[in-house]
């Protein structure tokens, strides 16, 4: 498979990581700028790069949620206890400077809610994600704060740490789940 990238940024085999969880809709992607081009043998990584580039073009429209990583991760862990065990769905309702996390399992009549502070400038949005994927992504992020770039409840979100290491950019793409409303 030939790669179709142009420009001066290339990724090297030893510094790129991608994790595609079987049966999941989450991707973890990291790259480092280098001088060597991507080789045709690295087709899996090329596919991840193409997916990332196409998703970022479609997914992000300027809605950025900023949260304290440890607080968000702890809240996700607490609320996800009440989520459906097959989907691990947690709904995020974002309005102003408040983030409400909600999960429910209708089969067992469980429900959990939590509110926390956040930074968000944009229209109110309700979007759901698999809590387990978000928790794993937050584990991979360094720094105290993360941002999640959103556009609509049906398009991918991009999670990034606010502080990045020099020469590296960590991006995590997560697809939303359909909300049961």
Secondary structure, 3 states (H helix, E strand, C coil): CCCCCCCCCECCHHHCEEEECCCCCEEEEEEECECCCCCHHHHHHHHHHHHHHHHHHHHCCCEEEEEEHHHHHHHHHHHHCCCCCCCCEEEEEEECCEEEEEEEECCCCEEEEEEEECEECCCCEEEEEEHHHHHHHHHHCCCCEEEEEECCCCCCEEEEECCCCCCEEEEEEECCECCCC
